Amino acid sequence: MAEEEEVIILEEDETPSAETPEEEPTPSAKKPDKKLWLILGLTLLLLIVAVTVLVLLLTRKPAEKTAQINPSKLAREIKSAQKSPTPTPSQIEQMIKKANLLYQRGNKKEALDLFEQIATFSAAVSYYNLGVAQMMQENYQAALESFKKAIRKGENRAVSALNAAVCALHLKKLALFHYYLDMAEASLPDIYGSPLYGYLYALIHYYKGNYFETLSAVYHADAHYYRKEIDRLGAVAYTVFLRPQKAIGLLERKATPTDYLILGQLYARTGDYNMAERYLQMAIEKSDVPIKSRKSLALVELKNFKPQKSADLLKKLQTDFKNRGKDLYPIQTRLAKAVYDIEAAQRRYNAESLVTPPDAFKLLFEFAPFKVFNAMQTIRYIQKGNAAIYVDQTPDATHYLSRGSTLSNVDLLISKAIKAAIDHRLRQANAILQKALKIYPNHAILHYDLALTYARLGDYEKANRHFLRSYHLDTSDYEAATFALMCETIRGKPIPQVEKFVHDDLAQITEPNVRQQFERALFFFYQGNYAGASKWLQTRHKKRPLYLTLNLLIAANMGMWDRAKEYADTLRGRLPRNVLANILYLQITQRGEPIKKFSGAAQRYLKTHPLDLDEVYYGGTFTRENYIALRFITGTLYPFKLQTQKRLIGSPKDPVGIIETLALSDIYLKAYEEAYVLLNKLVDHYDMQDSRTLFLTAVAAIGAGHHANAAALLELAKLTDPNNLESRYALGLLYLEQGNVDAAVIQFSKIPDGTFRSKFFDFDIVGYRKRRD
């Protein structure tokens, strides 16, 4: 509490009561009150730490007179007056009041110079006023001695004792602090009826940690005296009691620019980041604490998921204040509460999230079919080769037969990959398709199928690359093009050129067949043109899972929930043990129910509807994540974890998906160290170096407290996929935690404002380095 703004100096305008001077007894050692020290340690923190004591008025003056004073002119007059002979006590009293006024109006250097001059006339100054001047100079030892003498002389005893307590606190003399605080309280009856009584009562009890008594003063003090100051103390007390809205109510009664910073921080603490941003902007513009306000606003923008604005503020702090912006409120990166707290996860769980982009795009990938090879093309090549042999064109025959043989080999590999994918061995399918790609790199269907495996594995960067390649090799495959666009949306990196090509090509089809109608509806859905996509709902088609899924998504996004429920029921009927089909049905049929009721219904549903858990253990990451999240909010994740452990022991041949399932379960269950070990095994032993696995390992590392390891893993994840925004956000927080503002700015500046909300990470403010701003 050594900052200038936190010094509490009181002046009493009332005539001091006559007191018999007495010697100060030796203060007895008194054990510091932990609760008191918790509050005394509070400083201007953002969001989670209580607000500190605000700047208190040094002298009560009518507002209309104060407003007309020119501080610079006053400073010149005082400097001129100092050249005169030694002033009288009454003149010194006036000089003190003027110095106080200069201090309040921001002319601190002139005020402190004047206090230094006043101190030279100590013989003509009351000990109380001398103590005030010495406190202004932060000469707390000298001020304490002056207040001791003032107390012995009976000068403003209650106020002198309180200021002596404050000096003792600055000098870290705890026993003395308690002694003078008790003296101030004991002297309160002497000034009963004084305008200062209610304020002093609140202040003493605030320092004692009696916050209920402080609030009592808020509601019982004379409304005409020191109302603003008492309300400020009440705001602190309400903040201690975790009632920021009440604190806001007190401060907003008569808010001044001095209050804007605190109000911004309090609103941030309530989660109202827009109001927090508003007040902090006003504090930057109208108050005298621009550095503190910008520091706070930079963190508020991070909480509000506007990382680019935060990056701009951090850069400006460094530029405008010569790197003093680096001295930020220290933060500690942590996992978001919804990751490990059931109630928080239930509050965040949105039964409609699956049917709205970008999750809706991931859902489409899960139900999209793999494409088979073009058998007729292979046959035609072979037939051409035979014909060439018949007409004795041996070189041509050799070429055609060789080409046909190569195609057949690739088609065989595609067939094996599709079989593995149907059996939910998605990583095995991916490996087969990668092998096939080396044999025949320009096969459109091969690229499409490989892209689909990457999309289901959660690697949207590689999925996008192969969907695009498939489209370039077969420009009539608008499904591949649209899926590529969806991958880019998930990654936050659009491709306007491809979108324009697809839009123009589809517009030229005058009599589309069913397949082309689907591709047009799929493209409209990607664009958010649900009215245009709704024509697909009138199309008669085979009830393929992908077609039904698009029907459901269009109906849901148009608010046609009854139809969406019918499509969900039909989809579940086609795929009765499919995990996502059942989750979709459950979410749509229970839509609008309170989360507790939904959770109970989901728990009963899981007991009565057996699902194919191979999809969870070996299939797509989206299926795995949604199933584990559902288990978590229903309180049934721990039994599933035990089941998964048994499965891991019995399935040594393909353990990767099971290990990831177990690790994800451990993260939700707060077994971070176990999750970290399992995921490290995937990275090191099974060579899972994809961005998603590296990121999940970093999540477990942060949960386990291994922040340095997490930063290294996130750097690797970012290099593997530069558009992994979760990795960038977490990495930026970790750099900010380390005090490396420049590195944090680089990460935050790459994340577009308003397009990203972290599902995994948050941060706390843990204190701040004291520095004179």
C-alpha positions, -999 to 999 in steps of 0.1 A, spaced: 0 0 0 29 23 -7 14 40 -37 5 77 -34 -31 71 -43 -35 48 -13 -23 72 14 -52 80 38 -48 114 54 -76 129 74 -81 165 85 -106 174 112 -123 208 108 -139 206 142 -125 222 173 -104 196 190 -117 183 223 -96 189 254 -77 159 264 -52 153 291 -19 145 275 -7 111 283 23 90 276 20 64 250 22 29 266 44 3 251 21 -15 226 15 -51 233 23 -77 206 -9 -86 189 -12 -114 164 -20 -99 130 -55 -106 118 -52 -127 87 -85 -114 73 -73 -79 79 -40 -85 61 -58 -101 32 -77 -68 27 -47 -46 34 -28 -65 7 -55 -58 -18 -45 -36 -47 -60 -24 -80 -65 -58 -96 -87 -68 -125 -117 -91 -123 -110 -113 -93 -91 -92 -67 -109 -68 -44 -106 -31 -52 -82 -11 -31 -89 19 -9 -97 48 -33 -83 83 -33 -98 100 -3 -105 137 0 -78 155 20 -99 185 28 -137 189 24 -143 219 2 -175 232 -16 -174 219 -52 -183 253 -67 -152 270 -52 -128 241 -60 -138 242 -96 -126 278 -101 -91 272 -88 -62 273 -112 -36 249 -97 -7 262 -118 -15 298 -108 -18 287 -71 15 270 -73 32 302 -85 15 323 -58 27 299 -31 62 299 -45 62 337 -44 49 337 -8 77 315 4 102 343 -2 85 364 26 96 362 62 86 333 84 48 330 82 25 329 111 7 297 122 -25 308 106 -7 315 73 9 280 75 -25 265 80 -36 281 48 -5 269 30 -12 234 41 -48 236 28 -35 249 -5 -8 222 -7 -35 196 -1 -55 212 -29 -26 211 -53 -20 174 -44 -57 166 -52 -56 185 -85 -26 165 -98 2 191 -91 19 166 -68 55 179 -74 45 215 -64 25 201 -34 54 180 -21 78 209 -25 55 231 -5 51 205 22 89 204 24 89 241 30 62 239 56 82 213 75 109 239 80 85 260 100 76 232 124 78 254 154 48 274 141 29 244 129 6 221 150 20 186 153 -11 173 136 -6 194 105 31 187 105 23 150 105 0 155 75 27 173 56 52 146 64 28 119 53 25 136 20 62 133 16 60 96 26 82 103 56 62 79 77 86 77 106 87 115 111 49 117 106 44 90 132 64 110 157 44 141 149 11 123 154 22 109 187 29 145 199 -5 156 185 -22 128 205 -4 139 237 -15 175 231 -51 164 224 -50 176 188 -77 159 167 -71 127 188 -93 103 168 -80 114 134 -44 117 147 -45 81 161 -59 68 128 -32 85 108 -6 72 132 -20 37 126 -16 42 88 20 54 93 27 23 115 12 1 87 36 16 61 65 10 85 52 -26 90 49 -22 127 19 -44 132 15 -42 169 17 -4 168 -8 -4 140 -33 -23 161 -25 -1 191 -33 32 173 -63 17 156 -78 7 189 -70 42 202 -88 58 172 -119 36 179 -118 45 216 -117 82 208 -147 80 184 -173 90 211 -154 123 216 -164 134 181 -200 120 181 -222 144 162 -193 157 141 -197 155 103 -166 133 103 -180 108 127 -197 84 102 -167 84 79 -142 78 106 -163 50 120 -164 33 86 -127 38 80 -117 24 114 -138 -7 110 -126 -11 75 -90 -12 87 -100 -36 115 -116 -59 90 -151 -54 104 -168 -51 71 -203 -56 84 -197 -25 106 -183 -7 76 -215 -14 57 -235 -3 87 -219 31 83 -229 31 46 -266 29 55 -267 49 88 -242 77 83 -255 113 77 -261 114 40 -248 150 38 -213 144 50 -185 124 34 -212 104 15 -190 96 -15 -160 85 7 -182 62 28 -198 47 -3 -163 39 -16 -155 21 16 -188 2 14 -179 -7 -22 -147 -23 -9 -165 -42 18 -191 -55 -7 -162 -66 -29 -147 -85 0 -180 -103 4 -180 -112 -33 -209 -89 -40 -195 -68 -69 -230 -57 -81 -236 -41 -47 -202 -24 -49 -211 -11 -83 -244 3 -71 -226 23 -44 -199 37 -67 -224 46 -95 -244 68 -72 -221 97 -79 -194 83 -101 -165 106 -110 -135 99 -132 -117 87 -102 -142 58 -100 -141 47 -136 -111 24 -133 -126 6 -103 -160 4 -119 -144 -11 -150 -127 -37 -129 -158 -45 -109 -179 -49 -140 -152 -72 -154 -155 -93 -122 -192 -97 -128 -185 -110 -164 -200 -79 -180 -170 -72 -202 -188 -47 -224 -196 -24 -195 -161 -30 -182 -147 -19 -215 -168 12 -215 -157 24 -180 -120 16 -187 -121 35 -219 -136 65 -200 -108 60 -174 -82 62 -201 -97 94 -215 -108 112 -183 -88 100 -153 -52 104 -143 -44 66 -143 -41 58 -180 -15 31 -175 -35 12 -150 -66 16 -171 -49 3 -202 -34 -26 -184 -68 -35 -171 -85 -30 -205 -59 -52 -222 -69 -81 -198 -106 -74 -202 -103 -77 -239 -87 -111 -235 -115 -121 -212 -139 -108 -239 -121 -128 -266 -109 -97 -284 -72 -107 -285 -63 -84 -314 -76 -54 -294 -56 -66 -264 -25 -69 -285 -29 -33 -298 -33 -21 -262 -2 -40 -250 18 -25 -279 6 10 -272 15 6 -235 51 -2 -245 53 26 -271 36 54 -252 51 46 -217 86 35 -227 81 -2 -219 64 5 -186 34 -14 -201 54 -46 -196 49 -42 -159 14 -58 -161 -8 -73 -135 6 -108 -132 -17 -135 -144 -18 -173 -141 -30 -194 -169 -55 -221 -159 -81 -244 -175 -115 -230 -180 -139 -240 -152 -162 -258 -176 -134 -283 -183 -134 -298 -148 -165 -285 -130 -197 -303 -137 -221 -274 -129 -200 -250 -150 -200 -276 -178 -237 -280 -176 -242 -242 -178 -220 -241 -209 -235 -272 -225 -257 -261 -253 -281 -286 -267 -282 -267 -300 -245 -263 -305 -243 -295 -326 -267 -281 -352 -250 -247 -356 -217 -239 -374 -189 -247 -369 -199 -278 -350 -226 -285 -377 -198 -287 -403 -179 -313 -381 -212 -332 -378 -215 -334 -416 -180 -348 -419 -190 -376 -395 -219 -387 -417 -203 -380 -451 -197 -413 -469 -164 -424 -484 -162 -425 -521 -154 -457 -540 -131 -459 -570 -144 -456 -606 -145 -492 -616 -156 -484 -652 -126 -462 -657 -103 -491 -648 -122 -515 -671 -120 -490 -700 -82 -487 -696 -78 -525 -696 -101 -529 -726 -81 -502 -745 -49 -520 -737 -63 -553 -751 -75 -536 -782 -41 -520 -787 -25 -554 -785 -50 -568 -810 -40 -541 -836 -3 -547 -829 4 -513 -812 26 -528 -785 40 -495 -770 5 -481 -766 -8 -514 -752 20 -515 -726 12 -479 -715 -26 -486 -711 -21 -519 -693 5 -504 -670 -19 -475 -662 -48 -498 -656 -27 -520 -633 -17 -489 -613 -53 -478 -610 -64 -512 -598 -37 -512 -571 -49 -478 -559 -85 -489 -560 -76 -519 -539 -60 -497 -513 -90 -474 -513 -113 -504 -508 -91 -516 -478 -92 -481 -463 -129 -478 -466 -134 -512 -450 -111 -500 -421 -131 -468 -417 -164 -487 -417 -149 -508 -389 -141 -475 -371 -103 -480 -375 -100 -445 -388 -62 -441 -382 -56 -473 -400 -77 -461 -429 -57 -428 -430 -24 -447 -431 -36 -469 -460 -48 -438 -480 -15 -420 -474 3 -450 -488 -20 -450 -518 -13 -413 -524 24 -420 -529 15 -445 -556 -10 -423 -574 -8 -386 -563 -34 -373 -588 -64 -394 -579 -94 -372 -570 -113 -398 -550 -82 -408 -531 -77 -372 -520 -113 -369 -510 -113 -400 -489 -80 -390 -473 -94 -356 -465 -124 -371 -449 -103 -392 -426 -83 -361 -416 -115 -342 -410 -128 -369 -387 -94 -370 -369 -97 -333 -362 -68 -323 -384 -87 -296 -405 -56 -281 -420 -47 -314 -438 -84 -321 -445 -87 -287 -462 -56 -294 -483 -68 -327 -497 -104 -316 -502 -91 -287 -523 -68 -310 -542 -97 -334 -549 -118 -304 -562 -90 -292 -584 -87 -327 -599 -124 -329 -604 -140 -295 -606 -175 -310 -608 -171 -323 -572 -188 -294 -554 -191 -314 -522 -153 -316 -519 -151 -279 -526 -177 -270 -500 -161 -293 -474 -128 -275 -480 -146 -242 -474 -160 -256 -441 -126 -267 -430 -113 -232 -436 -142 -217 -416 -133 -240 -387 -97 -229 -389 -107 -192 -393 -91 -188 -428 -116 -183 -456 -109 -189 -493 -131 -164 -512 -118 -174 -546 -130 -210 -542 -163 -199 -528 -168 -177 -559 -160 -205 -583 -185 -229 -566 -212 -202 -565 -208 -194 -602 -207 -230 -613 -237 -241 -593 -257 -211 -605 -252 -223 -641 -268 -257 -635 -304 -253 -648 -318 -288 -642 -298 -302 -613 -301 -339 -605 -305 -350 -569 -268 -351 -563 -264 -315 -576 -294 -303 -556 -277 -317 -525 -244 -300 -534 -262 -267 -539 -281 -270 -506 -248 -279 -488 -231 -249 -503 -260 -226 -492 -259 -241 -457 -221 -233 -456 -229 -197 -465 -256 -194 -439 -283 -190 -466 -308 -213 -449 -337 -200 -470 -319 -210 -501 -309 -244 -486 -345 -251 -475 -354 -261 -511 -336 -293 -503 -362 -302 -477 -387 -306 -506 -364 -329 -526 -373 -366 -527 -341 -386 -521 -328 -419 -507 -326 -415 -469 -288 -416 -468 -274 -405 -435 -256 -374 -450 -289 -363 -467 -309 -367 -435 -282 -348 -415 -284 -319 -439 -322 -320 -437 -320 -319 -399 -295 -290 -399 -314 -268 -423 -347 -274 -403 -330 -267 -370 -313 -235 -382 -347 -222 -395 -364 -229 -362 -384 -258 -376 -378 -280 -346 -407 -304 -351 -393 -313 -385 -358 -315 -371 -370 -339 -345 -385 -361 -373 -353 -361 -392 -333 -369 -361 -356 -399 -354 -352 -411 -389 -315 -408 -388 -314 -427 -355 -336 -454 -371 -311 -458 -399 -281 -459 -375 -295 -472 -342 -262 -476 -324 -244 -446 -339 -232 -424 -311 -237 -390 -327 -271 -400 -342 -283 -408 -307 -268 -377 -291 -285 -356 -318 -318 -372 -311 -314 -367 -274 -305 -330 -278 -333 -322 -301 -360 -340 -282 -349 -325 -249 -343 -290 -264 -354 -262 -241 -354 -283 -209 -335 -270 -179 -300 -284 -179 -305 -305 -148 -336 -322 -163 -317 -327 -196 -288 -343 -177 -312 -367 -159 -329 -376 -192 -295 -381 -208 -284 -404 -180 -315 -426 -184 -311 -426 -221 -275 -438 -220 -286 -467 -197 -314 -479 -221 -298 -473 -255 -266 -493 -261 -242 -475 -284 -213 -487 -305 -184 -475 -284 -159 -485 -311 -168 -452 -326 -155 -435 -294 -124 -456 -291 -113 -458 -327 -134 -433 -346 -135 -396 -351 -124 -370 -325 -157 -351 -327 -176 -382 -317 -152 -389 -289 -153 -354 -275 -191 -352 -276 -196 -385 -260 -172 -378 -231 -187 -343 -226 -222 -359 -224 -209 -385 -199 -193 -357 -178 -224 -335 -175 -245 -366 -166 -221 -376 -138 -213 -409 -154 -178 -403 -167 -159 -421 -139 -176 -455 -145 -169 -450 -182 -132 -443 -174 -130 -476 -155 -146 -493 -185 -120 -476 -208 -91 -488 -186 -103 -524 -190 -107 -519 -228 -71 -506 -230 -57 -537 -213 -76 -559 -237 -68 -540 -270 -30 -538 -273 -30 -538 -311 -48 -504 -317 -45 -484 -284 -42 -449 -297 -78 -439 -297 -84 -457 -263 -55 -438 -248 -68 -405 -260 -103 -414 -247 -88 -422 -213 -67 -391 -213 -97 -368 -221 -117 -385 -194 -88 -378 -169 -88 -341 -179 -125 -338 -172 -120 -357 -139 -90 -334 -129 -66 -363 -130 -42 -340 -149 -10 -358 -142 -24 -391 -154 -37 -374 -185 -3 -358 -191 15 -391 -189 -9 -408 -213 -8 -380 -239 30 -378 -237 30 -415 -245 10 -408 -276 34 -380 -287 66 -398 -279 59 -436 -282 32 -435 -309 47 -405 -328 14 -386 -327 28 -352 -337 -4 -337 -351 -15 -303 -338 -45 -316 -319 -26 -342 -299 1 -318 -290 -25 -293 -279 -43 -318 -257 -10 -327 -241 -5 -290 -234 -40 -288 -218 -31 -317 -194 3 -300 -187 -13 -268 -177 -38 -287 -155 -9 -305 -139 11 -272 -134 38 -279 -160 35 -245 -176 69 -245 -192 63 -279 -209 29 -266 -220 45 -236 -237 69 -259 -256 41 -282 -267 19 -253 -278 48 -239 -299 50 -273 -317 12 -274 -321 13 -239 -336 41 -249 -360 21 -279 -371 -10 -259 -377 -5 -221 -376 -43 -216 -376 -49 -236 -344 -63 -206 -326 -67 -225 -293 -29 -231 -293 -22 -194 -301 -45 -181 -274 -31 -204 -247 5 -197 -258 -2 -160 -256 -15 -163 -220 16 -183 -210 39 -157 -225 20 -130 -207 23 -151 -175 61 -151 -180 61 -113 -186 71 -118 -222 47 -92 -236 63 -90 -270 58 -128 -276 22 -126 -263 14 -98 -286 25 -118 -316 2 -146 -307 -29 -125 -298 -25 -104 -330 -30 -135 -351 -65 -143 -336 -93 -123 -352 -116 -105 -327 -151 -120 -323 -144 -152 -342 -130 -173 -313 -139 -184 -278 -115 -207 -260 -132 -238 -247 -102 -248 -226 -84 -218 -212 -89 -189 -189 -66 -169 -165 -66 -154 -130 -49 -123 -118 -26 -132 -89 -12 -98 -79 8 -70 -94 43 -56 -91 41 -23 -73 53 5 -94 47 42 -93 25 50 -123 
